[in-house]
C-alpha cells in the first residue's frame, strides 16, 4: 500500500516560500513511494468554521483530501507567534479524521517558528494524531535567493528527510492503527474509533 501524503499550505502570499518548501518535501515523499496532493488554502474559499454550518464546494474538496490522506505536512507562516488563521480554520474543521495519522510541520518565520509549530502540534495531539519529533523553519530572506530559489543546502537536506520520514514512519503508524481498528483489543486508543 502506498501512503497518501497531503500537504496543506496556509500562506495567503502568492510568492509563499513555505509553499515552495512544502512542494520540495512532497517531492521527497514521492521519491520514497508516497502519493501526494497539495491543499492550497489561499486558493480555496473555506468559510470560517461554524458548527453545523452547511457544506460548500470548498469544504467538500477539503474534506475529500483530508479523508484521502494517511499523513500530512502542515505549512504555515508565523503570524504573531502562532499559525496563520487559515491553518487554524483548517484544523478546526477536523478531529476524528486526524486520528492514527502522522504529521510533519513547516513554518516560514523570521524567528525560529517554534511556537507556531508547537501550536499545530498541540492541535493535532488533541485529535489523536501523531507528530514527527521535529519541524522545519524556513527563513524567507536567508534560505532563498532574490529569484525565489531555495539556496540553503542544509534546508534542502532537511526537507528531503521530512518527506522520507513521513512516508516511512507514517506507513508504520497507519498500518498499526488499521490493525488496531480491525482487532478486538481494548487497550488501545484506536478502540474508541470502532
Residue, then its C-alpha position, 0 to 999 in steps of 0.5 A: x500500500x502506498x501512503x497518501x501524503x497531503x500537504x496543506x499550505x496556509x500562506x495567503x502570499x502568492x510568492x509563499x516560500x513555505x509553499x515552495x518548501x512544502x512542494x520540495x518535501x512532497x517531492x521527497x515523499x514521492x521519491x520514497x513511494x508516497x502519493x501526494x496532493x497539495x491543499x492550497x488554502x489561499x486558493x480555496x474559499x473555506x468559510x470560517x468554521x461554524x458548527x453545523x454550518x452547511x457544506x460548500x464546494x470548498x469544504x467538500x474538496x477539503x474534506x475529500x483530501x483530508x479523508x484521502x490522506x494517511x499523513x500530512x505536512x502542515x505549512x504555515x507562516x508565523x503570524x504573531x507567534x502562532x499559525x496563520x488563521x487559515x491553518x487554524x480554520x483548517x484544523x478546526x474543521x477536523x478531529x476524528x479524521x486526524x486520528x492514527x495519522x502522522x504529521x510533519x510541520x513547516x513554518x516560514x518565520x523570521x524567528x525560529x517558528x517554534x511556537x507556531x509549530x508547537x501550536x499545530x502540534x498541540x492541535x493535532x495531539x488533541x485529535x489523536x494524531x501523531x507528530x514527527x519529533x521535529x519541524x522545519x523553519x524556513x527563513x524567507x530572506x536567508x534560505x532563498x535567493x532574490x529569484x525565489x530559489x531555495x539556496x540553503x543546502x542544509x534546508x534542502x537536506x532537511x526537507x528531503x528527510x521530512x518527506x522520507x520520514x513521513x512516508x516511512x514512519x507514517x506507513x508504520x503508524x497507519x498500518x498499526x492503527x488499521x490493525x488496531x481498528x480491525x482487532x478486538x483489543x481494548x487497550x488501545x486508543x484506536x478502540x474508541x474509533x470502532 
